[in-house]
Amino acid sequence: MRERYFVKIVPARGDWIRRIEIKRRHIIGGISLLIAVILGALALHAFQLYDAKERLNALQALTAAQSERLQTIDRQTGELRSQLQMVQKQNQQIGQLMGIRAPRADAHRKAHVTKLSRLETHSRFLRDASRIEDRLRDLTAASEATSSQAAFVRRMTMRILNLRHIEALERDRMLAAIPSIDPVAGAPVVGCFCYRTDPSYQFHPGVDLGADYGETVRAAAAGTVASADWDGGFGLKVDIDHENGYHSWYAHLSKALVNPGQHVVKGQPIGLVGSTGFSTGPHLHYQLMLNGSPIDPTAYLSGVPRNVLATLP
């Protein structure tokens, strides 16, 4: 350690000489410092490699997570697109069936659909999940706009259906008040709506329906019993006012089953077949009056005549 070394520096002209003394411990110290520097550099490099590897692993994990997230978003985009198209199609079909038009939201809906197309383009070419999420929000807004339109269509549909239901009920009520059934089911017509010579030459303003004594007589339509009493040659007669210009008469009854002022429905029993009044045997005299004048009941025994249906609203 005490050995000494000399280094001489002689310039080219040789007019002076510089001598530098180096001790052995200086050489050892320098070499040690150099080794320490090299080892430190190697350690730093190893740490940098380790840190770079960790960052690479983290980046790969983040990339995988973003890829999975992107796939989820793309799947949600497809589902929302399908739902949006389905709702739009249903809105269009319902609107066509109900004869209604949605409020002026078409431009906004088209704008959202345009954004949707842009979303699909970006989802193919852009891998930035945050930007795709922005487009997904646009798609969600489009879906909400369409859902709002669907709610409007549903409200209008329910209103129209209610109106049509009321109209249908009113039409059913009108039909129910028009004589349209045979008062004695299956009974044959034994006396026509025509002039007869027996027992005398006169016009017969109704039809006679052959039936056995005591058979049930039913109301040909809904209405209010105007009278249920003896009426001369008609014998015991029930008169039903159908409150639409029609009156139906049921004569020669043996018994009345209803009272004046009573409301009856179509097909309800109102009396029993008899032979009261000017009658030669048990039968039902069935007569229809329209606005005070007799009409032929024959066409009304099996339903509402077509010409009458044509006049209904």
C-alpha positions as CSV (number, residue, x, y, z in Angstrom):
1,M,0.0,0.0,0.0
2,R,3.0,2.3,0.5
3,E,4.4,1.7,-3.0
4,R,4.5,4.8,-5.1
5,Y,4.2,5.3,-8.9
6,F,5.3,8.2,-10.9
7,V,3.8,9.5,-14.1
8,K,6.0,11.9,-16.1
9,I,4.5,14.3,-18.7
10,V,7.1,15.5,-21.2
11,P,5.9,18.1,-23.8
12,A,7.2,17.8,-27.4
13,R,9.6,20.7,-27.0
14,G,11.1,19.0,-23.9
15,D,11.7,22.3,-22.0
16,W,10.0,21.0,-18.9
17,I,8.9,17.8,-17.3
18,R,5.9,17.3,-15.0
19,R,5.9,14.4,-12.6
20,I,2.7,13.1,-11.0
21,E,3.0,10.8,-8.0
22,I,0.4,8.1,-7.6
23,K,0.3,5.9,-4.6
24,R,-1.1,2.4,-4.8
25,R,-4.0,3.1,-2.5
26,H,-5.1,5.8,-5.0
27,I,-5.1,3.2,-7.8
28,I,-7.1,0.8,-5.6
29,G,-9.5,3.6,-4.6
30,G,-10.0,4.6,-8.2
31,I,-10.6,1.0,-9.3
32,S,-13.0,0.5,-6.4
33,L,-14.9,3.7,-7.3
34,L,-15.1,2.6,-10.9
35,I,-16.4,-0.8,-9.8
36,A,-18.9,1.0,-7.6
37,V,-20.0,3.2,-10.4
38,I,-20.4,0.3,-12.8
39,L,-22.3,-1.8,-10.2
40,G,-24.6,1.2,-9.5
41,A,-25.2,1.7,-13.2
42,L,-26.0,-2.0,-13.5
43,A,-28.3,-1.8,-10.5
44,L,-30.0,1.3,-12.0
45,H,-30.4,-0.4,-15.3
46,A,-31.8,-3.6,-13.7
47,F,-34.3,-1.4,-11.7
48,Q,-35.3,0.4,-14.9
49,L,-35.8,-3.0,-16.7
50,Y,-37.9,-4.2,-13.8
51,D,-39.9,-1.0,-13.7
52,A,-40.4,-1.1,-17.5
53,K,-41.6,-4.7,-17.2
54,E,-44.0,-3.8,-14.5
55,R,-45.3,-0.9,-16.6
56,L,-45.6,-3.2,-19.6
57,N,-47.6,-5.7,-17.5
58,A,-49.8,-3.0,-16.2
59,L,-50.3,-1.6,-19.7
60,Q,-51.1,-5.0,-21.0
61,A,-53.6,-5.5,-18.2
62,L,-55.1,-2.1,-18.9
63,T,-55.3,-2.9,-22.6
64,A,-57.0,-6.2,-21.9
65,A,-59.5,-4.5,-19.6
66,Q,-60.2,-1.7,-22.1
67,S,-60.6,-4.4,-24.8
68,E,-63.1,-6.2,-22.6
69,R,-64.8,-3.0,-21.7
70,L,-65.0,-2.1,-25.4
71,Q,-66.6,-5.4,-26.3
72,T,-69.1,-4.9,-23.5
73,I,-69.9,-1.4,-24.8
74,D,-70.2,-2.7,-28.4
75,R,-72.6,-5.5,-27.2
76,Q,-74.7,-2.9,-25.3
77,T,-74.6,-0.8,-28.4
78,G,-76.0,-3.6,-30.5
79,E,-78.7,-4.4,-27.9
80,L,-79.8,-0.8,-27.7
81,R,-79.8,-0.5,-31.5
82,S,-82.0,-3.6,-31.8
83,Q,-84.3,-2.2,-29.1
84,L,-84.4,1.2,-30.8
85,Q,-85.3,-0.3,-34.2
86,M,-87.9,-2.6,-32.6
87,V,-89.6,0.3,-30.8
88,Q,-89.5,2.5,-33.9
89,K,-91.0,-0.2,-35.9
90,Q,-93.7,-0.8,-33.3
91,N,-94.4,3.0,-33.2
92,Q,-94.8,3.1,-36.9
93,Q,-97.1,0.0,-37.0
94,I,-99.2,1.3,-34.2
95,G,-99.4,4.7,-35.7
96,Q,-100.5,3.2,-39.0
97,L,-103.1,1.0,-37.4
98,M,-104.5,3.7,-35.2
99,G,-104.3,6.4,-37.8
100,I,-102.2,8.8,-35.7
101,R,-98.9,10.6,-36.2
102,A,-96.3,11.1,-33.5
103,P,-95.3,14.6,-32.5
104,R,-92.6,16.4,-34.5
105,A,-89.7,14.5,-32.9
106,D,-88.7,12.8,-36.1
107,A,-85.9,15.3,-36.8
108,H,-84.4,14.6,-33.3
109,R,-84.8,10.9,-33.8
110,K,-83.1,11.0,-37.1
111,A,-80.3,13.1,-35.6
112,H,-79.9,10.4,-32.9
113,V,-80.0,7.7,-35.4
114,T,-77.2,9.5,-37.4
115,K,-75.2,9.7,-34.2
116,L,-75.9,6.0,-33.8
117,S,-74.4,5.3,-37.3
118,R,-71.4,7.4,-36.3
119,L,-71.1,5.3,-33.1
120,E,-71.0,2.1,-35.1
121,T,-68.3,3.6,-37.4
122,H,-66.2,4.7,-34.4
123,S,-66.7,1.4,-32.7
124,R,-65.0,-0.2,-35.6
125,F,-62.1,2.2,-36.1
126,L,-61.6,3.8,-32.7
127,R,-60.4,1.9,-29.6
128,D,-60.7,4.6,-27.1
129,A,-63.4,3.4,-24.6
130,S,-64.1,6.9,-23.3
131,R,-65.0,8.3,-26.7
132,I,-67.2,5.3,-27.4
133,E,-68.9,5.8,-24.1
134,D,-69.7,9.4,-25.3
135,R,-71.3,7.9,-28.4
136,L,-73.1,5.4,-26.3
137,R,-74.7,8.2,-24.4
138,D,-75.9,9.6,-27.7
139,L,-77.4,6.2,-28.5
140,T,-79.1,6.1,-25.0
141,A,-80.6,9.5,-25.7
142,A,-81.9,8.3,-29.0
143,S,-83.5,5.3,-27.3
144,E,-85.0,7.5,-24.6
145,A,-86.4,9.8,-27.3
146,T,-87.9,6.8,-29.1
147,S,-89.3,5.5,-25.8
148,S,-90.9,8.9,-25.2
149,Q,-92.4,8.7,-28.6
150,A,-93.7,5.2,-27.8
151,A,-95.3,6.5,-24.6
152,F,-97.1,9.2,-26.7
153,V,-98.3,6.6,-29.1
154,R,-99.5,4.4,-26.3
155,R,-101.4,7.3,-24.8
156,M,-103.0,8.2,-28.1
157,T,-103.7,4.5,-28.8
158,M,-105.4,4.1,-25.4
159,R,-107.5,7.3,-26.1
160,I,-108.5,6.0,-29.5
161,L,-109.2,2.6,-28.2
162,N,-111.3,4.0,-25.5
163,L,-113.2,6.1,-28.0
164,R,-113.6,3.2,-30.3
165,H,-114.7,1.1,-27.4
166,I,-117.3,3.6,-26.5
167,E,-118.4,3.8,-30.1
168,A,-118.6,0.0,-30.2
169,L,-120.6,-0.1,-27.0
170,E,-122.9,2.6,-28.4
171,R,-123.3,0.6,-31.6
172,D,-123.9,-2.6,-29.6
173,R,-126.5,-0.7,-27.6
174,M,-128.2,0.5,-30.8
175,L,-128.1,-3.0,-32.2
176,A,-129.5,-4.4,-29.0
177,A,-132.5,-2.0,-29.3
178,I,-133.4,-3.2,-32.8
179,P,-135.7,-6.2,-33.0
180,S,-133.6,-9.1,-34.4
181,I,-134.7,-12.4,-32.9
182,D,-137.7,-14.7,-33.1
183,P,-139.8,-14.1,-30.0
184,V,-140.8,-17.8,-30.0
185,A,-137.6,-19.6,-31.0
186,G,-138.1,-21.8,-34.0
187,A,-141.8,-21.1,-34.4
188,P,-143.1,-21.2,-38.0
189,V,-144.9,-18.2,-39.5
190,V,-148.5,-19.3,-39.9
191,G,-149.9,-15.8,-40.7
192,C,-148.3,-13.3,-43.0
193,F,-147.9,-9.6,-43.0
194,C,-150.5,-9.2,-45.8
195,Y,-154.2,-8.8,-46.7
196,R,-156.3,-11.8,-45.6
197,T,-159.8,-12.9,-46.4
198,D,-160.4,-15.0,-43.3
199,P,-162.2,-14.3,-41.1
200,S,-162.8,-11.1,-43.1
201,Y,-161.0,-9.2,-45.9
202,Q,-158.6,-6.9,-44.1
203,F,-154.8,-6.2,-43.7
204,H,-153.0,-8.2,-41.1
205,P,-150.3,-5.8,-39.7
206,G,-148.1,-8.5,-38.2
207,V,-147.1,-12.1,-38.4
208,D,-148.6,-15.1,-36.5
209,L,-146.1,-17.5,-35.1
210,G,-147.3,-21.0,-34.4
211,A,-146.5,-22.1,-30.9
212,D,-148.0,-24.2,-28.2
213,Y,-150.0,-22.8,-25.3
214,G,-147.7,-21.7,-22.5
215,E,-144.5,-21.4,-24.5
216,T,-142.2,-18.6,-23.5
217,V,-142.3,-15.4,-25.4
218,R,-139.0,-13.4,-25.4
219,A,-138.3,-9.7,-26.1
220,A,-137.0,-9.2,-29.6
221,A,-134.9,-6.3,-28.5
222,A,-133.9,-4.2,-25.4
223,G,-136.3,-1.6,-24.4
224,T,-138.9,-0.4,-21.8
225,V,-142.3,-2.0,-21.4
226,A,-144.8,0.6,-22.5
227,S,-147.9,-1.5,-21.6
228,A,-148.8,-5.0,-20.5
229,D,-152.5,-5.2,-20.4
230,W,-155.7,-6.3,-22.3
231,D,-156.1,-4.6,-25.7
232,G,-159.3,-5.5,-27.4
233,G,-158.9,-8.0,-30.2
234,F,-155.3,-8.4,-29.3
235,G,-156.2,-9.9,-26.0
236,L,-153.4,-9.7,-23.4
237,K,-150.7,-7.7,-25.2
238,V,-147.2,-6.5,-24.2
239,D,-145.9,-3.4,-25.9
240,I,-142.2,-2.7,-25.7
241,D,-140.8,0.7,-26.6
242,H,-137.2,0.3,-27.9
243,E,-136.6,4.1,-27.7
244,N,-135.4,4.3,-31.3
245,G,-138.7,4.6,-33.2
246,Y,-139.4,0.8,-32.9
247,H,-142.2,-0.7,-30.9
248,S,-142.7,-4.5,-30.7
249,W,-146.2,-6.0,-29.9
250,Y,-146.7,-9.4,-28.5
251,A,-150.5,-10.3,-28.5
252,H,-152.9,-13.1,-27.5
253,L,-150.7,-13.9,-24.5
254,S,-152.0,-16.2,-21.7
255,K,-149.8,-14.3,-19.2
256,A,-147.5,-11.3,-19.0
257,L,-144.3,-11.6,-17.1
258,V,-143.3,-7.9,-17.1
259,N,-144.8,-4.7,-15.9
260,P,-145.1,-1.2,-17.5
261,G,-142.0,0.9,-17.0
262,Q,-139.8,-2.2,-16.6
263,H,-136.6,-2.3,-18.6
264,V,-136.0,-5.5,-20.5
265,V,-133.0,-6.9,-22.5
266,K,-133.0,-8.8,-25.7
267,G,-134.1,-12.4,-25.2
268,Q,-135.7,-11.8,-21.8
269,P,-138.9,-13.7,-21.1
270,I,-141.9,-11.3,-21.2
271,G,-144.9,-13.5,-21.4
272,L,-146.5,-16.9,-22.3
273,V,-148.2,-17.9,-25.5
274,G,-152.0,-18.0,-25.3
275,S,-155.2,-17.5,-27.3
276,T,-156.7,-14.4,-25.7
277,G,-158.7,-11.9,-27.8
278,F,-159.8,-12.6,-31.3
279,S,-157.9,-15.9,-31.7
280,T,-158.8,-19.2,-33.1
281,G,-156.1,-21.1,-31.3
282,P,-152.8,-20.7,-29.4
283,H,-150.3,-18.6,-31.3
284,L,-148.3,-15.4,-31.0
285,H,-149.3,-12.3,-32.9
286,Y,-146.0,-10.4,-33.4
287,Q,-146.1,-6.9,-34.7
288,L,-143.5,-4.3,-35.3
289,M,-144.2,-0.6,-35.4
290,L,-141.7,2.0,-36.7
291,N,-142.5,5.6,-36.0
292,G,-146.1,4.7,-35.5
293,S,-146.6,2.6,-38.7
294,P,-146.6,-1.2,-38.9
295,I,-143.7,-2.8,-40.8
296,D,-143.2,-6.4,-41.9
297,P,-141.4,-8.3,-39.0
298,T,-140.4,-11.2,-41.2
299,A,-137.0,-9.7,-42.1
300,Y,-136.3,-9.1,-38.3
301,L,-136.8,-12.7,-37.2
302,S,-133.3,-13.7,-37.9
303,G,-131.2,-10.6,-37.4
304,V,-131.1,-6.9,-38.2
305,P,-131.8,-6.4,-41.9
306,R,-128.9,-5.2,-44.0
307,N,-130.7,-2.1,-45.1
308,V,-131.1,-1.1,-41.4
309,L,-127.5,-1.9,-40.6
310,A,-126.4,0.3,-43.5
311,T,-128.1,3.3,-41.8
312,L,-126.2,2.8,-38.5
313,P,-123.2,5.1,-37.8
